[in-house]
Amino acid sequence: MPDSRLNESVIKKIKTSAKDKLIEYHKLYDVIGTQIFSILEEESRVLYYPLEDPHVWGFSETIKGKSFVCINTSLQYDRQVFAAAHELYHLWFGCFGEIMISKNNFEPDSEDEIELKANRFAAEFLVNDELLLQEMRLFKIDKSDLRVKDIVRLANHFVVPYNTMAKRFMEAGICSPKQYEEIASCTDDQAEIWRKRLGISAPVRKEEIGLNDLVDKAMELYERDLITYEKLEYLLGLAELTPGKMGIGQESNYLPPTDDELEAILEEQS
């Protein structure tokens, strides 16, 4: 069954907070999906990096008054989306918690109340009740006859983990406990088989490294002759890129960037 460790008053407050943020971003009746990363990048500096531990989904930290978020790009894309929404809760409401860890790989699990709230907020923000009902009508899904393939379609549509979508049906009061038990019993492997049966192409972004708009800022500074080729090479290397890959030829005389220069570059991203 969906997590019941949060009481009704807390859940009601989370639902209201999620709805208020959706209205603020004009997304109440719009599927957010991968747009979540653009929203996250407006709120903090984001590091996209393929962490070795598949149980770690992401984490956030504040350093010298500035917010940083790391998303594990070795995960399936839908889990990265959920991680981004989870971290937005911490950023927006100043409730920084633990590293997002998932033992079962379905959804981050923790006994910490802040983490439980962040998980529920992420689910409500990515799949709010009104939008879920709207998209059910679009896909002609009958709530009295829910099937695993219906959940697979909607999970792919919203770009959220299958387990998250199944739980949203129960949390929104759309399905019965018996229906939930049936759809929630589907494993990742079974869901993948259904995607293949239905010809669904899931969004993919794995093993990528990204440092917010550092690459663009570095390129812009180089084009304006404000940094040398070697300093550009160093900065692009942080994202595992080279000037050659960005269409820029070799130059000579290496001069490593000073701490002041690096700090100035990062300040331009603020």
N, C-alpha and C positions, 0 to 999 in steps of 0.2 A: 504494500500500500504506500501511497505518497507519504512523505515525512510529516509526522504529526507532532514534532517536538516544538513547534511554534504555536502559541495559542492564537485564538481567533482574532483578538484585538491587535496583536502584532501583525498578523497576516493582512488584516484590513488596512493597517497603516502602510504596509509595503505595497499593496495593490494601489492605494491612493498615490503614493510617491512615484510608482512606476508610471501611472497614468498621467500624472502631472508632467513628468519628464517627456513622455511621448507627445503631449500637447505642446510643450515648449519647443520641441524639435519638429513639430508638424508631422508626426509619424503615427498618430493614433490609428489610422486606417491604411497604413502602408507597411508592407513587409520590410523589416529592417535588414535582416540577413547580413551580408558582407558590408553593408553601410556602417555597421557597428564600429569598424576600424577607423573610419573617418571621424566618427563622433569621439572615439577614444583619443585620437591624435589631437583633437581640439582641446582636450582636457589635460593632456600630459605628454611627456616624451615617451615614445614607445620603442622598445627593443624587440624585434622579431628574431628569435634564435632557436635552432633545433637542439634542445637540451637532450642529454643522453638518457635521462630517467623518464620513461614514458608515463610514470604516475604523476609527474609534476605538470600541471596545466599552465601555471603562471603565477606571478606575484607582483606586488606593487610596493613602492618605497618612497619616502620623502627625504631628499638630501638637500640641505641648505635651503629649505623652503620650496624646493621644486619637486614636482611629482614625476616619478618614473614607473613604467609598467613593463614587464617582460612577458611575452606570450611564447609558449613552446610550439614552434612550427613543425616539430616532428610528429605532432598529433594530427588526427583527422581534422579537416577544415571546420566541421560543425562544432567540434570541441574547442577549437580556437575562438570561434564566434561566441560560444557560451562563456569562455574564460574572459573575453574582452568585456562582455556585459557584466559579469561578476565583479571585475575590477572597477568598472564604472561606479558601482555601488559604493565601494570604498572611497573613491575619489570624490563623489558628489556629496556623500554624507559624513565624510571625515572619520569613518570607522575602519581603520586599517586593521587587518586581521592576520591570519596565518598564510603560509604558502599554500596555494591550491593543490591538494594532493588527492588522487583518486585511487583507491586500492582495487576497486572492481572495474575501473575504466569506463563506468557508465556516467558518473557525475562526481564532482569533488565531494568527498565525505569528511565530516568533522563534527565533533560534539560541541564545538565553539558556537555560541549563539550568533555572533557576528557573521561567521561563515555561513550558517544556516540562513540568515537573513539575506546575505549576498546571493546565495543560490536561488532563493525564491524570487528575489528582485530580478535577477537575470532572466528567469523563466517568464515572469510577468511582463518584463520590458520587451523581450523578443517575441513573445506570443501572448498578447493580451486577449482577454475573453471575447471582446467584441470582434476583433479581427479574426480570431479563430472561427467564430460562427460565420463570419462573412466568407472566409475562404472555404469553409465546408460547403456552403451553398455553391460557390464557384466550381468546386470539384464534384458537386452532386453526391456528397457523402451523407448517408442516412445514419443518424446517431443511434437508431434502434437496431442497426445491423452493422456495427463497426467491425472492421477486419484489419488484420495486420497490414495488408497492402495499403489501406487508407492511411494508416499512421506513417508508413514509409513514404508515401507521396507527400504528405504534409510536412514531415520532418525535413525532407529534401527541399521542399518549397520554402520553408522558413529558415533553412540552413541551421538546424539545431539537432543535437543527438536524438536518436530514436527514443531513448528512455525519457528524455525531457518532454518530448511531444506526447508520449503516452501518459505521463503524469499530468500534463496540462489538461487533458480531457477529464481526469478525475477531479483535479483542483477546481476546474471551472464548472463542475457539476453537470457535465455533458454526458458522462457515461456512468453506469452502475458499478459497484464494487466487483461484481462478477465479470462484467465486460473488461474492467481494468485488469483483473487477474489474467484474463486471456490474452490481451494485447501486450501486457508487460512481460509475459513469459518468453517473448521473442528474443533470441540472442543476436549479437552483432553479426554472426555468420549467417543466420537465417534472414536478417534484414538485408544483408548484402545480396543474398540469393534473390530476394524479392526485387531489389533494385535492378538486377540483371533481367529478371522476368518481365519487369515493367518497362525496360529500356530507359531507365533513369540515369542521367549522367550527373553525378554529384560534383559540386565545385571542389577544386583541388588546389592546395598551396602547402606543399610539404618541403621541409628542409631549407626553407628560405631564411636569409639573414637580411634584416632591414633595420635602419637606425633613423626612423621617422624621416625627416626631409634633409638629413645630413648630406646625402649625396648631391641633391639639388643645390644646397647652399654652397658646397665645396666647388661644384662646377661653375656656379655663378661667380664666386670669388675669383676663380682661375680665369674665367672669361673677361673679368674686369681688371685682370693683371694685379690682383691684390694678394695672391699667393703664388708660389713657384710651382713648377711641374712636380717637384719632389714632394712638396707639401700636399699637393692634390693626390699624388700617388699614395701617400700615407693615409689620408682620410678615406679614400676609396677602398683601401685595403681593409679598413674596419668593417666594411660591408662585403668583403671578399670580391671586390671589383678591381679592375685596373684601368688606367687611362685608355689603353688600347681598346678595351671592351666598350669604352664610351666614345670611341672615334677620335681619340687624341693621340698624336705621335710622340715618340720618345724625345726627351730633352736630357741635358747633362747637368752636372754640378749639384749633388744632393745636399740639401740643407734641411735638417729635421725641424719641424715646427716647434716654436717655443711654447711654454705653458701659457703665456699671455695670449699668443695667437690662437691656440686651441680654445681658450676660454672665450675669446672674442667671437670665434666662429659659432660656438655653442650658444652664446648670448644672442646672436642673430636669429636663432631658432625660437627664442622665447616669445 
